[in-house]
Amino acid sequence: MVRNPARRFAPAVLLLASTFLAAGCTLPALAPRTEAQPSGPSGTAPTWQACPEVAEELVGRTAPGMRYECTQIEVPRNWADGAAATAGPGAGETFEIALLRARSTNQRDRIGSLVINPGGPGGSGVDTAVYLSFPAVLGGLPTAVTDRFDIVGFDPRGVARSSPVECISDANLDASFGYDPDPESQQSFDGLVELNQQIGRECGDRYGDQLALYSTEQAAHDIDAIRAAVGDEKLTYLGYSYGTLLGAVYAQLHPERVRALVLDGAVDPRLDQVASSESQAKGFERAFDNFSLWCSTNSDRCPISPSAREAVTSAIDKARVSPVLGDDGREATPGWIFYAVVSSLYTEAGWEQLAQAIDELEGGDATGVFHLADAYAGREPDGAYSNMFDANLAVNCADEEEKLSREQIRQLQSQWREQYPLFGPALAVGMLTCAEWPGSRDPYPTAAADEAPPILVVGTTGDPATPYEQTPALAEMLGVGRVLTWEGEGHTAYPQTDCISAAVDAYLVDLTVPAEGKRCPPQ
């Protein structure tokens, strides 16, 4: 989904604005436990086959000293009812879950498998395992980890290679990303409602009552099947962003099966839909302020200094009246500019790209804006999308029990425009997605994981998408969480610096928990 190689190793996480909403959180009870099977109803061990072509397709080559193997396992569509159930959505049916294992030829004293989830929801763990198998200088995992663990990535149910959910047309995705992030007039707001209704109707027509089966709790049970399939008695896991939520739910369902969990870019599961969206609005405003400060003190690298906020706001306002035409015939509407901004804030390295793109847009060239926005959206040059956002909506809306009214959303849009002028309105109207989504809901648990060993929760002080405040909140909810803080910018921390890497590596390999209050400097 991220197209330029310099950023392909970054975990895949999403700000879900306009028609896409960040996952809300509710307070359900635990679902009944079902024992995981190694490979579906038959219980047979999976057969792994060499698959270097996955790395070659993604990166153009395999990582030095790495072997790649792939397999698929079958899991019940509905864990709550079990594979033998004869009634209810998905009863007696299975999903196929795709796995990739990267193993170093230098591996010694193997501990087990490190299971990876890159976030989203909708990000491909298969792809991410490939990216993380490359040397640390290219954004991969340190050899301290790859020499001791198999790196196992999986595409969660509904994602990419794992029984993908596909119900949103490329045209509707273009319309969603290009739509005004703050539709002020009633006519414009109603148009966004209609777009969300169309998306929901098409997905409901295709999947019906099985939409609820893409929930986070169902996927957490799948992880236990993956643990069994790779032959580990206990799970070692690295989850980014939404992957922290998935890992936290696993820890609640199976605390006795946890060896070590690293939850980087923490999501607070106890935030409801409104609080979660407002938290992101605050986080992105803070990150944009940090970008603006950098811009004002680095005018040689920031052509929109001294006021980056004024330049971006002006660009969006001008696009409402006279959008710049891109080379592919698309208009650089306010939505595409907004997503270029969002994309650039995920890493500090994106700041200079954003400044250049906005400056070029003023001169009539939208190339930089579309480059940033398309990288975020996962849009190919021919206009095709992956199923990342189809899966994203299916998971988020299955998880979200609360349905806000259009009137409530409209009120929050106005309120947040005053409080968080650049990002607030988009996060408010983003809640229309699940408000117009069909199907039943399956919210996840928000309890402690008291029987689990210490769980490492990593947060970045300048994180826009999962603001730092959610890090201690997740650790506190779990009851066994230990916070590790990076005083840096961008989304997620590991393995960004030597300090962070040393602390996480020691935890994964030796189960050494960082000291209480451990903080790592920006560099």
Disulfide bonds with the S-S distance in Angstrom:
Cys51-Cys70 2.11
Cys167-Cys203 2.03
Cys295-Cys302 1.56
Cys397-Cys434 2.19
Cys499-Cys520 2.00
